[in-house]
């Protein structure tokens, strides 16, 4: 299984349904995108990430300068 947003294959199962086998929630260990097994995730090309984009992501909200 590959991440729909960054295409990495390190995917963790972070939750499972109380009814066995009904659904699972997966999360990408690289970009933290998550999705449920019952959906077909689609990420538009403009929102896809690669290693270079991840390394240069902005910190939101920006950390303000220290007060003097
Ligand atoms: Zn990812």
PDB file of the backbone (N, CA, C, O) and the ligand in Angstrom, with CONECT records:
HET     ZN  A 101       1
ATOM      1  N   UNK A   1       0.851  -1.183   0.000  1.00  0.00           N
ATOM      2  CA  UNK A   1       0.000   0.000   0.000  1.00  0.00           C
ATOM      3  C   UNK A   1       0.892   1.240   0.000  1.00  0.00           C
ATOM      4  O   UNK A   1       1.892   1.306   0.715  1.00  0.00           O
ATOM      5  N   UNK A   2       0.509   2.216  -0.814  1.00  0.00           N
ATOM      6  CA  UNK A   2       1.279   3.458  -0.885  1.00  0.00           C
ATOM      7  C   UNK A   2       0.398   4.642  -0.497  1.00  0.00           C
ATOM      8  O   UNK A   2      -0.818   4.627  -0.687  1.00  0.00           O
ATOM      9  N   UNK A   3       1.042   5.661   0.047  1.00  0.00           N
ATOM     10  CA  UNK A   3       0.326   6.865   0.443  1.00  0.00           C
ATOM     11  C   UNK A   3      -0.225   7.582  -0.791  1.00  0.00           C
ATOM     12  O   UNK A   3       0.498   7.773  -1.769  1.00  0.00           O
ATOM     13  N   UNK A   4      -1.509   7.984  -0.752  1.00  0.00           N
ATOM     14  CA  UNK A   4      -2.096   8.688  -1.893  1.00  0.00           C
ATOM     15  C   UNK A   4      -1.499  10.076  -2.097  1.00  0.00           C
ATOM     16  O   UNK A   4      -1.606  10.636  -3.188  1.00  0.00           O
ATOM     17  N   UNK A   5      -0.867  10.645  -1.061  1.00  0.00           N
ATOM     18  CA  UNK A   5      -0.351  12.005  -1.186  1.00  0.00           C
ATOM     19  C   UNK A   5       1.140  12.042  -1.528  1.00  0.00           C
ATOM     20  O   UNK A   5       1.558  12.846  -2.361  1.00  0.00           O
ATOM     21  N   UNK A   6       1.953  11.176  -0.890  1.00  0.00           N
ATOM     22  CA  UNK A   6       3.403  11.263  -1.132  1.00  0.00           C
ATOM     23  C   UNK A   6       3.990   9.996  -1.742  1.00  0.00           C
ATOM     24  O   UNK A   6       5.171   9.974  -2.087  1.00  0.00           O
ATOM     25  N   UNK A   7       3.199   8.955  -1.879  1.00  0.00           N
ATOM     26  CA  UNK A   7       3.581   7.709  -2.534  1.00  0.00           C
ATOM     27  C   UNK A   7       4.572   6.859  -1.734  1.00  0.00           C
ATOM     28  O   UNK A   7       5.052   5.852  -2.255  1.00  0.00           O
ATOM     29  N   UNK A   8       4.897   7.222  -0.498  1.00  0.00           N
ATOM     30  CA  UNK A   8       5.754   6.357   0.321  1.00  0.00           C
ATOM     31  C   UNK A   8       4.962   5.120   0.738  1.00  0.00           C
ATOM     32  O   UNK A   8       3.731   5.132   0.750  1.00  0.00           O
ATOM     33  N   UNK A   9       5.686   4.050   1.081  1.00  0.00           N
ATOM     34  CA  UNK A   9       5.004   2.794   1.400  1.00  0.00           C
ATOM     35  C   UNK A   9       5.046   2.424   2.882  1.00  0.00           C
ATOM     36  O   UNK A   9       4.664   1.312   3.245  1.00  0.00           O
ATOM     37  N   UNK A  10       5.505   3.344   3.750  1.00  0.00           N
ATOM     38  CA  UNK A  10       5.475   3.084   5.192  1.00  0.00           C
ATOM     39  C   UNK A  10       4.132   3.546   5.730  1.00  0.00           C
ATOM     40  O   UNK A  10       3.963   4.713   6.082  1.00  0.00           O
ATOM     41  N   UNK A  11       3.173   2.623   5.793  1.00  0.00           N
ATOM     42  CA  UNK A  11       1.802   2.934   6.191  1.00  0.00           C
ATOM     43  C   UNK A  11       1.488   2.175   7.480  1.00  0.00           C
ATOM     44  O   UNK A  11       1.739   0.975   7.589  1.00  0.00           O
ATOM     45  N   UNK A  12       0.939   2.896   8.441  1.00  0.00           N
ATOM     46  CA  UNK A  12       0.606   2.310   9.738  1.00  0.00           C
ATOM     47  C   UNK A  12      -0.917   2.229   9.877  1.00  0.00           C
ATOM     48  O   UNK A  12      -1.628   3.133   9.438  1.00  0.00           O
ATOM     49  N   UNK A  13      -1.415   1.158  10.483  1.00  0.00           N
ATOM     50  CA  UNK A  13      -2.844   1.072  10.823  1.00  0.00           C
ATOM     51  C   UNK A  13      -3.013   1.717  12.186  1.00  0.00           C
ATOM     52  O   UNK A  13      -2.475   1.222  13.177  1.00  0.00           O
ATOM     53  N   UNK A  14      -3.762   2.829  12.250  1.00  0.00           N
ATOM     54  CA  UNK A  14      -3.861   3.574  13.507  1.00  0.00           C
ATOM     55  C   UNK A  14      -5.179   3.340  14.241  1.00  0.00           C
ATOM     56  O   UNK A  14      -5.303   3.708  15.409  1.00  0.00           O
ATOM     57  N   UNK A  15      -6.159   2.738  13.581  1.00  0.00           N
ATOM     58  CA  UNK A  15      -7.426   2.433  14.266  1.00  0.00           C
ATOM     59  C   UNK A  15      -8.133   1.317  13.515  1.00  0.00           C
ATOM     60  O   UNK A  15      -7.990   1.167  12.302  1.00  0.00           O
ATOM     61  N   UNK A  16      -8.895   0.542  14.266  1.00  0.00           N
ATOM     62  CA  UNK A  16      -9.706  -0.506  13.654  1.00  0.00           C
ATOM     63  C   UNK A  16     -11.130  -0.388  14.203  1.00  0.00           C
ATOM     64  O   UNK A  16     -11.339   0.087  15.319  1.00  0.00           O
ATOM     65  N   UNK A  17     -12.086  -0.818  13.416  1.00  0.00           N
ATOM     66  CA  UNK A  17     -13.492  -0.685  13.813  1.00  0.00           C
ATOM     67  C   UNK A  17     -13.821  -1.599  14.991  1.00  0.00           C
ATOM     68  O   UNK A  17     -13.212  -2.656  15.152  1.00  0.00           O
ATOM     69  N   UNK A  18     -14.798  -1.183  15.821  1.00  0.00           N
ATOM     70  CA  UNK A  18     -15.244  -2.056  16.908  1.00  0.00           C
ATOM     71  C   UNK A  18     -15.851  -3.356  16.377  1.00  0.00           C
ATOM     72  O   UNK A  18     -15.786  -4.395  17.033  1.00  0.00           O
ATOM     73  N   UNK A  19     -16.442  -3.284  15.181  1.00  0.00           N
ATOM     74  CA  UNK A  19     -16.954  -4.489  14.534  1.00  0.00           C
ATOM     75  C   UNK A  19     -15.823  -5.047  13.686  1.00  0.00           C
ATOM     76  O   UNK A  19     -15.392  -4.406  12.727  1.00  0.00           O
ATOM     77  N   UNK A  20     -15.345  -6.218  14.023  1.00  0.00           N
ATOM     78  CA  UNK A  20     -14.159  -6.771  13.381  1.00  0.00           C
ATOM     79  C   UNK A  20     -14.297  -6.800  11.859  1.00  0.00           C
ATOM     80  O   UNK A  20     -15.264  -7.329  11.311  1.00  0.00           O
ATOM     81  N   UNK A  21     -13.298  -6.214  11.197  1.00  0.00           N
ATOM     82  CA  UNK A  21     -13.242  -6.258   9.745  1.00  0.00           C
ATOM     83  C   UNK A  21     -14.070  -5.206   9.022  1.00  0.00           C
ATOM     84  O   UNK A  21     -14.065  -5.179   7.791  1.00  0.00           O
ATOM     85  N   UNK A  22     -14.786  -4.332   9.743  1.00  0.00           N
ATOM     86  CA  UNK A  22     -15.638  -3.340   9.079  1.00  0.00           C
ATOM     87  C   UNK A  22     -14.810  -2.241   8.420  1.00  0.00           C
ATOM     88  O   UNK A  22     -15.086  -1.861   7.282  1.00  0.00           O
ATOM     89  N   UNK A  23     -13.792  -1.721   9.126  1.00  0.00           N
ATOM     90  CA  UNK A  23     -12.922  -0.707   8.535  1.00  0.00           C
ATOM     91  C   UNK A  23     -11.646  -0.590   9.356  1.00  0.00           C
ATOM     92  O   UNK A  23     -11.583  -1.041  10.500  1.00  0.00           O
ATOM     93  N   UNK A  24     -10.642   0.017   8.760  1.00  0.00           N
ATOM     94  CA  UNK A  24      -9.398   0.373   9.436  1.00  0.00           C
ATOM     95  C   UNK A  24      -9.040   1.779   9.000  1.00  0.00           C
ATOM     96  O   UNK A  24      -9.464   2.230   7.936  1.00  0.00           O
ATOM     97  N   UNK A  25      -8.264   2.473   9.814  1.00  0.00           N
ATOM     98  CA  UNK A  25      -7.750   3.787   9.431  1.00  0.00           C
ATOM     99  C   UNK A  25      -6.239   3.671   9.296  1.00  0.00           C
ATOM    100  O   UNK A  25      -5.553   3.179  10.192  1.00  0.00           O
ATOM    101  N   UNK A  26      -5.743   4.127   8.174  1.00  0.00           N
ATOM    102  CA  UNK A  26      -4.315   4.061   7.874  1.00  0.00           C
ATOM    103  C   UNK A  26      -3.712   5.455   7.937  1.00  0.00           C
ATOM    104  O   UNK A  26      -4.393   6.453   7.702  1.00  0.00           O
ATOM    105  N   UNK A  27      -2.423   5.508   8.259  1.00  0.00           N
ATOM    106  CA  UNK A  27      -1.721   6.790   8.261  1.00  0.00           C
ATOM    107  C   UNK A  27      -0.340   6.602   7.661  1.00  0.00           C
ATOM    108  O   UNK A  27       0.363   5.635   7.954  1.00  0.00           O
ATOM    109  N   UNK A  28       0.026   7.547   6.820  1.00  0.00           N
ATOM    110  CA  UNK A  28       1.357   7.553   6.209  1.00  0.00           C
ATOM    111  C   UNK A  28       2.373   8.006   7.265  1.00  0.00           C
ATOM    112  O   UNK A  28       2.171   9.025   7.926  1.00  0.00           O
ATOM    113  N   UNK A  29       3.452   7.255   7.419  1.00  0.00           N
ATOM    114  CA  UNK A  29       4.467   7.606   8.412  1.00  0.00           C
ATOM    115  C   UNK A  29       5.381   8.728   7.923  1.00  0.00           C
ATOM    116  O   UNK A  29       6.197   9.239   8.691  1.00  0.00           O
ATOM    117  N   UNK A  30       5.254   9.110   6.667  1.00  0.00           N
ATOM    118  CA  UNK A  30       6.106  10.168   6.116  1.00  0.00           C
ATOM    119  C   UNK A  30       5.414  11.523   6.153  1.00  0.00           C
ATOM    120  O   UNK A  30       5.986  12.494   6.650  1.00  0.00           O
ATOM    121  N   UNK A  31       4.175  11.606   5.629  1.00  0.00           N
ATOM    122  CA  UNK A  31       3.501  12.915   5.548  1.00  0.00           C
ATOM    123  C   UNK A  31       2.267  13.000   6.449  1.00  0.00           C
ATOM    124  O   UNK A  31       1.622  14.047   6.509  1.00  0.00           O
ATOM    125  N   UNK A  32       1.930  11.911   7.149  1.00  0.00           N
ATOM    126  CA  UNK A  32       0.832  11.855   8.120  1.00  0.00           C
ATOM    127  C   UNK A  32      -0.553  11.979   7.500  1.00  0.00           C
ATOM    128  O   UNK A  32      -1.529  12.223   8.210  1.00  0.00           O
ATOM    129  N   UNK A  33      -0.648  11.816   6.194  1.00  0.00           N
ATOM    130  CA  UNK A  33      -1.972  11.712   5.559  1.00  0.00           C
ATOM    131  C   UNK A  33      -2.651  10.467   6.122  1.00  0.00           C
ATOM    132  O   UNK A  33      -2.000   9.440   6.313  1.00  0.00           O
ATOM    133  N   UNK A  34      -3.958  10.550   6.390  1.00  0.00           N
ATOM    134  CA  UNK A  34      -4.670   9.373   6.889  1.00  0.00           C
ATOM    135  C   UNK A  34      -5.956   9.181   6.113  1.00  0.00           C
ATOM    136  O   UNK A  34      -6.546  10.135   5.607  1.00  0.00           O
ATOM    137  N   UNK A  35      -6.382   7.927   6.026  1.00  0.00           N
ATOM    138  CA  UNK A  35      -7.594   7.606   5.293  1.00  0.00           C
ATOM    139  C   UNK A  35      -8.149   6.289   5.815  1.00  0.00           C
ATOM    140  O   UNK A  35      -7.446   5.489   6.433  1.00  0.00           O
ATOM    141  N   UNK A  36      -9.434   6.093   5.546  1.00  0.00           N
ATOM    142  CA  UNK A  36     -10.133   4.907   6.010  1.00  0.00           C
ATOM    143  C   UNK A  36     -10.174   3.865   4.893  1.00  0.00           C
ATOM    144  O   UNK A  36     -10.228   4.207   3.711  1.00  0.00           O
ATOM    145  N   UNK A  37     -10.148   2.619   5.276  1.00  0.00           N
ATOM    146  CA  UNK A  37     -10.124   1.536   4.286  1.00  0.00           C
ATOM    147  C   UNK A  37     -11.373   1.514   3.418  1.00  0.00           C
ATOM    148  O   UNK A  37     -11.351   0.944   2.327  1.00  0.00           O
ATOM    149  N   UNK A  38     -12.464   2.123   3.880  1.00  0.00           N
ATOM    150  CA  UNK A  38     -13.715   2.084   3.125  1.00  0.00           C
ATOM    151  C   UNK A  38     -13.818   3.207   2.099  1.00  0.00           C
ATOM    152  O   UNK A  38     -14.810   3.281   1.373  1.00  0.00           O
ATOM    153  N   UNK A  39     -12.816   4.082   2.022  1.00  0.00           N
ATOM    154  CA  UNK A  39     -12.858   5.143   1.020  1.00  0.00           C
ATOM    155  C   UNK A  39     -11.749   4.915  -0.001  1.00  0.00           C
ATOM    156  O   UNK A  39     -10.780   4.199   0.253  1.00  0.00           O
ATOM    157  N   UNK A  40     -11.916   5.536  -1.150  1.00  0.00           N
ATOM    158  CA  UNK A  40     -10.875   5.520  -2.168  1.00  0.00           C
ATOM    159  C   UNK A  40     -10.284   6.913  -2.190  1.00  0.00           C
ATOM    160  O   UNK A  40     -10.816   7.806  -2.850  1.00  0.00           O
ATOM    161  N   UNK A  41      -9.175   7.110  -1.465  1.00  0.00           N
ATOM    162  CA  UNK A  41      -8.638   8.471  -1.362  1.00  0.00           C
ATOM    163  C   UNK A  41      -8.135   8.975  -2.704  1.00  0.00           C
ATOM    164  O   UNK A  41      -7.515   8.249  -3.481  1.00  0.00           O
ATOM    165  N   UNK A  42      -8.426  10.250  -2.946  1.00  0.00           N
ATOM    166  CA  UNK A  42      -7.927  10.900  -4.152  1.00  0.00           C
ATOM    167  C   UNK A  42      -7.269  12.210  -3.741  1.00  0.00           C
ATOM    168  O   UNK A  42      -7.874  13.018  -3.036  1.00  0.00           O
ATOM    169  N   UNK A  43      -6.054  12.416  -4.171  1.00  0.00           N
ATOM    170  CA  UNK A  43      -5.343  13.661  -3.890  1.00  0.00           C
ATOM    171  C   UNK A  43      -5.007  14.304  -5.238  1.00  0.00           C
ATOM    172  O   UNK A  43      -4.287  13.726  -6.052  1.00  0.00           O
ATOM    173  N   UNK A  44      -5.541  15.506  -5.458  1.00  0.00           N
ATOM    174  CA  UNK A  44      -5.227  16.211  -6.697  1.00  0.00           C
ATOM    175  C   UNK A  44      -3.723  16.426  -6.806  1.00  0.00           C
ATOM    176  O   UNK A  44      -3.033  16.589  -5.799  1.00  0.00           O
ATOM    177  N   UNK A  45      -3.231  16.425  -8.021  1.00  0.00           N
ATOM    178  CA  UNK A  45      -1.785  16.565  -8.247  1.00  0.00           C
ATOM    179  C   UNK A  45      -1.199  17.783  -7.538  1.00  0.00           C
ATOM    180  O   UNK A  45      -0.075  17.730  -7.040  1.00  0.00           O
ATOM    181  N   UNK A  46      -1.955  18.882  -7.489  1.00  0.00           N
ATOM    182  CA  UNK A  46      -1.441  20.110  -6.883  1.00  0.00           C
ATOM    183  C   UNK A  46      -1.166  19.924  -5.383  1.00  0.00           C
ATOM    184  O   UNK A  46      -0.353  20.651  -4.812  1.00  0.00           O
ATOM    185  N   UNK A  47      -1.830  18.966  -4.748  1.00  0.00           N
ATOM    186  CA  UNK A  47      -1.642  18.733  -3.312  1.00  0.00           C
ATOM    187  C   UNK A  47      -0.697  17.573  -3.005  1.00  0.00           C
ATOM    188  O   UNK A  47      -0.456  17.272  -1.836  1.00  0.00           O
ATOM    189  N   UNK A  48      -0.163  16.922  -4.030  1.00  0.00           N
ATOM    190  CA  UNK A  48       0.763  15.800  -3.786  1.00  0.00           C
ATOM    191  C   UNK A  48       2.086  16.326  -3.259  1.00  0.00           C
ATOM    192  O   UNK A  48       2.493  17.449  -3.556  1.00  0.00           O
ATOM    193  N   UNK A  49       2.754  15.482  -2.462  1.00  0.00           N
ATOM    194  CA  UNK A  49       4.025  15.857  -1.849  1.00  0.00           C
ATOM    195  C   UNK A  49       5.119  14.902  -2.303  1.00  0.00           C
ATOM    196  O   UNK A  49       4.863  13.731  -2.586  1.00  0.00           O
ATOM    197  N   UNK A  50       6.339  15.420  -2.366  1.00  0.00           N
ATOM    198  CA  UNK A  50       7.510  14.573  -2.561  1.00  0.00           C
ATOM    199  C   UNK A  50       8.516  14.953  -1.477  1.00  0.00           C
ATOM    200  O   UNK A  50       8.266  15.868  -0.693  1.00  0.00           O
ATOM    201  N   UNK A  51       9.649  14.259  -1.429  1.00  0.00           N
ATOM    202  CA  UNK A  51      10.615  14.502  -0.352  1.00  0.00           C
ATOM    203  C   UNK A  51      11.069  15.960  -0.319  1.00  0.00           C
ATOM    204  O   UNK A  51      11.235  16.530   0.760  1.00  0.00           O
ATOM    205  N   UNK A  52      11.271  16.565  -1.480  1.00  0.00           N
ATOM    206  CA  UNK A  52      11.728  17.955  -1.529  1.00  0.00           C
ATOM    207  C   UNK A  52      10.653  18.893  -0.956  1.00  0.00           C
ATOM    208  O   UNK A  52      10.966  19.781  -0.163  1.00  0.00           O
ATOM    209  N   UNK A  53       9.403  18.699  -1.352  1.00  0.00           N
ATOM    210  CA  UNK A  53       8.332  19.555  -0.830  1.00  0.00           C
ATOM    211  C   UNK A  53       8.175  19.379   0.681  1.00  0.00           C
ATOM    212  O   UNK A  53       7.972  20.359   1.398  1.00  0.00           O
ATOM    213  N   UNK A  54       8.266  18.133   1.174  1.00  0.00           N
ATOM    214  CA  UNK A  54       8.120  17.887   2.614  1.00  0.00           C
ATOM    215  C   UNK A  54       9.237  18.591   3.381  1.00  0.00           C
ATOM    216  O   UNK A  54       8.989  19.185   4.430  1.00  0.00           O
ATOM    217  N   UNK A  55      10.459  18.527   2.866  1.00  0.00           N
ATOM    218  CA  UNK A  55      11.599  19.157   3.544  1.00  0.00           C
ATOM    219  C   UNK A  55      11.452  20.670   3.614  1.00  0.00           C
ATOM    220  O   UNK A  55      12.021  21.308   4.500  1.00  0.00           O
ATOM    221  N   UNK A  56      10.693  21.249   2.688  1.00  0.00           N
ATOM    222  CA  UNK A  56      10.570  22.709   2.623  1.00  0.00           C
ATOM    223  C   UNK A  56       9.194  23.215   3.025  1.00  0.00           C
ATOM    224  O   UNK A  56       8.840  24.350   2.704  1.00  0.00           O
ATOM    225  N   UNK A  57       8.416  22.402   3.719  1.00  0.00           N
ATOM    226  CA  UNK A  57       7.092  22.859   4.146  1.00  0.00           C
ATOM    227  C   UNK A  57       7.222  23.993   5.150  1.00  0.00           C
ATOM    228  O   UNK A  57       8.141  24.022   5.968  1.00  0.00           O
ATOM    229  N   UNK A  58       6.289  24.921   5.068  1.00  0.00           N
ATOM    230  CA  UNK A  58       6.259  26.016   6.021  1.00  0.00           C
ATOM    231  C   UNK A  58       5.751  25.516   7.367  1.00  0.00           C
ATOM    232  O   UNK A  58       5.001  24.542   7.432  1.00  0.00           O
ATOM    233  N   UNK A  59       6.157  26.179   8.425  1.00  0.00           N
ATOM    234  CA  UNK A  59       5.592  25.923   9.745  1.00  0.00           C
ATOM    235  C   UNK A  59       4.391  26.849   9.903  1.00  0.00           C
ATOM    236  O   UNK A  59       4.520  28.071   9.841  1.00  0.00           O
ATOM    237  N   UNK A  60       3.209  26.242  10.109  1.00  0.00           N
ATOM    238  CA  UNK A  60       1.992  27.051  10.247  1.00  0.00           C
ATOM    239  C   UNK A  60       1.368  26.749  11.597  1.00  0.00           C
ATOM    240  O   UNK A  60       1.109  25.577  11.871  1.00  0.00           O
ATOM    241  N   UNK A  61       1.112  27.711  12.448  1.00  0.00           N
ATOM    242  CA  UNK A  61       1.402  29.132  12.251  1.00  0.00           C
ATOM    243  C   UNK A  61       2.881  29.410  12.444  1.00  0.00           C
ATOM    244  O   UNK A  61       3.574  28.695  13.169  1.00  0.00           O
ATOM    245  N   UNK A  62       3.351  30.451  11.791  1.00  0.00           N
ATOM    246  CA  UNK A  62       4.749  30.820  11.914  1.00  0.00           C
ATOM    247  C   UNK A  62       5.069  31.194  13.361  1.00  0.00           C
ATOM    248  O   UNK A  62       4.236  31.766  14.063  1.00  0.00           O
ATOM    249  N   UNK A  63       6.258  30.871  13.788  1.00  0.00           N
ATOM    250  CA  UNK A  63       6.681  31.223  15.139  1.00  0.00           C
ATOM    251  C   UNK A  63       7.148  32.678  15.113  1.00  0.00           C
ATOM    252  O   UNK A  63       8.065  33.017  14.366  1.00  0.00           O
ATOM    253  N   UNK A  64       6.519  33.551  15.931  1.00  0.00           N
ATOM    254  CA  UNK A  64       6.914  34.967  15.894  1.00  0.00           C
ATOM    255  C   UNK A  64       8.284  35.169  16.519  1.00  0.00           C
ATOM    256  O   UNK A  64       8.742  34.334  17.299  1.00  0.00           O
ATOM    257  N   UNK A  65       8.942  36.279  16.180  1.00  0.00           N
ATOM    258  CA  UNK A  65      10.244  36.563  16.789  1.00  0.00           C
ATOM    259  C   UNK A  65      10.098  36.762  18.296  1.00  0.00           C
ATOM    260  O   UNK A  65       9.049  37.200  18.769  1.00  0.00           O
ATOM    261  N   UNK A  66      11.133  36.444  19.036  1.00  0.00           N
ATOM    262  CA  UNK A  66      11.104  36.612  20.482  1.00  0.00           C
ATOM    263  C   UNK A  66      10.985  38.085  20.836  1.00  0.00           C
ATOM    264  O   UNK A  66      11.544  38.945  20.154  1.00  0.00           O
ATOM    265  N   UNK A  67      10.260  38.367  21.894  1.00  0.00           N
ATOM    266  CA  UNK A  67      10.178  39.749  22.363  1.00  0.00           C
ATOM    267  C   UNK A  67      11.510  40.147  22.975  1.00  0.00           C
ATOM    268  O   UNK A  67      12.223  39.320  23.543  1.00  0.00           O
ATOM    269  N   UNK A  68      11.832  41.432  22.848  1.00  0.00           N
ATOM    270  CA  UNK A  68      13.120  41.910  23.384  1.00  0.00           C
ATOM    271  C   UNK A  68      13.071  41.952  24.909  1.00  0.00           C
ATOM    272  O   UNK A  68      14.054  42.326  25.548  1.00  0.00           O
TER     273      UNK A  68
HETATM  274 ZN    ZN A 101       2.347  10.277   2.691  1.00  0.00          ZN
END
